[in-house]
Amino acid sequence: MLSYSRRLRYPDCQTTPACRKAFLARTLTNFEMGDGNLQPHDTLPYTELPDYSDAERIARSKSFYEAIRTRRTCRYFTDDAIPRAVIENALLAAGTAPNGANHQPWHFAVIETPDKKKALRAAAEEEERTFYESKGSDEWLEALAPLGTDAEKPFLETAPCLIVIFGQRKGGMNPGEMKQNYYVNESVGIATGMLITALHDAGLATLTHTPNPMKFLNRLCDRPANEKPMMILVVGKPAPDATIPVHATIKKPLDQIASWL
């Protein structure tokens, strides 16, 4: 944060928002921060946002909430093909997510071919059978019971698109770099949330699937060992007779998920 004692003083001529932004961009490179000096770096003016009134902001935030609250995990899909452009645009949206050092430590492997989907399902169900038969604790299985899940994952073949999401422990901004990446789990988590939201906005259903362990996904997707598979995102149109567990519709109220200090 800028130190209160070192706030920028705009010249009298810098009265319009555009002029103030340009002045700020020119000045920030060498501006002293409260705890030290801002390192020299290239800057641009901040992206101009719509100047909504408070009433408009409230209405838009309410409208977004009403739209996103209809998002549900889907386990029953049609096999209708999805235009590639829809998936590409959603991935581009995910790629704008905030992340550690702007290294963008993610890779999205899109699987659409029947043979690949069949192989992925077989490997995932093998891991799931181990989980349900021996690995999963009683408490974990009890928590899953109201959702009706089991080791069978037919949606991995039925749905037209599977996106396998990898976190890159090493990488960087440019192809071939092997620099340390930072806050990988947090970065990939944010990007995945934005991806799901973009797909929902396009009228598509999704399901997050996390077989454990997931190392088989590196081999199946031909990804290097420095990438950690995080999840499989199943994407498609919901089947006409698709259902959701009643348990999944129960969401915590605001006073349980937030506090005002």
N, C-alpha and C positions, 0 to 999 in steps of 0.2 A: 504494500500500500504506500501511497505517497505520504510523506511526513506532513502533518498539518502546518508545520512551520515553513515548508518549502512548496506550498501550493503554487501552481502556475499562475502568473499574472498575464492576462491577455491584453494586448494593445487595444486602445479604444476602437480601432478600426475592425477588430475581430469580434463583431457582434452577431453575425449570423451563425447558425449551427455548422454550415459547411466551412466557413472561414475558421471557426474555432477548431474543427477537426483537423484541418490542414496545418494549422499552427501547432497543435498538439503533436501531430505526426512528425513535424520537423524538429520539435524540441525534445521529444522523449529520448532520443538516442544518447544524449549527453546529460540527461537530467539526473541529479542526485536523488537517491532514495533515502528513506528514513534510517535504514540500517546499513547504508553503504552506497556504492555507486551502481547504477544500472549499467550492465555490460553493453558496449556498443553493438547494435544489431540493426538490420534493415526493418523498417516499419511501413505500415500503410494505415490510412484512417480506418477506424472501426466501421464494420458493416452498418450501413444506415438501416435502422429498424422503423417500422411504421409507427407514427406518433398517435397511437390510439388514445382515446379518452379513457378514464377509469371505468366508465360504464361499458365501453367497448371491450376492454380487457377482461372484465368480469364475464361478459357475455361469451367471448371467444373461449375463455378457459372453461366455462361451463359446457359449451358446445363440444369442445375436445374431450372432456371427461365423459359426456354422454355417448360419444362415439367410441372411445376406447374401452368403456366399461362393457361393451358388447363382445369384446375379444374373449374367446374361450379356447382352451386346448381341445383339439379335435382328434379322435382316434378312428374315425370312419371317413374315408376319402373316396372321391371318384377318381378315375384314371384319366380324366380330361387333361389334355396338354395345356401348359401355361406358356404364353408367349415369352420367349427368351428376354425380350426387352423389359418385361415386368420384373423379372429376377435381377437383371443387370441394374435397373434403376434403384431397386431396393438395396442392392449391395453397394452401389455408389452412395446412397444415403447413409448406410451403416459406416462407410469409410470416412464420413465426416465427424465421427464421434471423437470427443476429447480423449486424449491418451498420453501416456508417459513420454515426455521429451519429443512428442510428435513423431515417434518411430513407427506408429501404426502397426503394432505387433500382432497382426492377425492374418489369417488366410482362410478363404472360403472355397472349399472344394464342392462343386455342384455336380451331383450325380443324377443322370436321367436315363441311362441305358438300362434295359431290363436285366442284363447279365450282372452288371455291377450292383444293382439293387438286390438281386437275388443272393449274391455272395455276401453282401453286407447283412441282410436279414439273417442268413444262416449263422454267421459269426456272432451277431448280436444276441440271437436267441440262445446260442450255446452259453454265453455269459449269463444271460437272464435265468436260464434253468439252474445254473449253479447258485445264483443268488437266492432264488425262491426255495430251492431244495435244501441248502445248507449254509450259505454265507450270510444271508439276511438275518438280523436279530429279530426276536419276537416283537420287540417294540417297534422296529421299522416296519415289519410286515403288518402289524396292527394299524400303523398310521396309514398304510397304503390300502387297507381293506375297503374303506368307504369309496375309494376311487375305482375299485373293480379291476385293477391291473393284474396281469399275470405274465408268464414267460413268452406268450405268443404275441408277435408283433407283425401282423399281416400288413399294416399300414406302410411298413418299410418297402414293400413291393407294390402296393396298390397306388400310393400317392405318386404323382408324376415327377416330383422333384425332391431330392434330399440335399441339404446343404450341410456338409461336415465342417465344423468350425474349429480351427486350430489357433492356439496361442503360440507365438514365436518367442522362445527364450532368448535367442540371438537373432540379430537382423540389423535393422537400421533403415534409413531413408531410401537407399539405393540398392538395386539388385546385386546380389553377391556379397554384400556387407555382412559381417559377423560380429557386430558390436553388441554390447549388453543392452537388452531391452528392460524397461522399468514399468512397474505396476501392470504387469501383463494380464493378470486375472481381472483386475478392475477395468482395464481398458477394453478387453474382449467382452466383459459383461455388459458394459455400456453400449458397445457397438451391436451386440446381439439384441439388446432391448430395442435399439433404434431399428434394426432389421425387422424384428417382429412387428413393430408398430407400422413400418412402411408397408409390409405385406398385408397387414390388416386393413390399412387404408386403401389398398388395391382390391379389397374384397376377397382375400384369400385366408384360409384357415392354416394354423400351424400347430405343431407339437414339438416340444423339446424332449429329446430322448438321450439318456446318459448311461449306456451300458458300462459296466465296470468289471474289469479294466477295459480300456479302449485302445490299447496299443495296436490292435489289428487294423485300426483305421489308417495308421501311417502307411502300412503295406498296401492296403486296398486303394488308398488315394495317392500313392506314390509320393508321400511327403517325407522330408528328412527327419532325422532323429531329434533335432533341436526344436521341433514343433510338437506341442502337446495337444492332442485332441481334447476338446472341451465338451462338445456335444454334437448331436445330430439334430438339425432342424428339419422337420418334415413339413412340406408345403403343398397345398392343393386346394381344391374346392371341396367343401363338406358334402358327404353323401346325402341324398334326399331324406334318408331315414336315420341320419346321424343323431346320436343322443349325447348328453353330458351328465356326469354324476351330479346329483343334487348337492352333495358335499362341496363340489367345486364352486358352487354359486355363493357360498358363504364368505363374505369379505369382511375383514376387520373394519370397524368404524374409524373415523378420523382421529378421535381422541385416543385410540389405541395404537395408531401408527405414527402420530406426530405430537410434538409438544412445542409450546411457544414460550420462550425464555426472555 
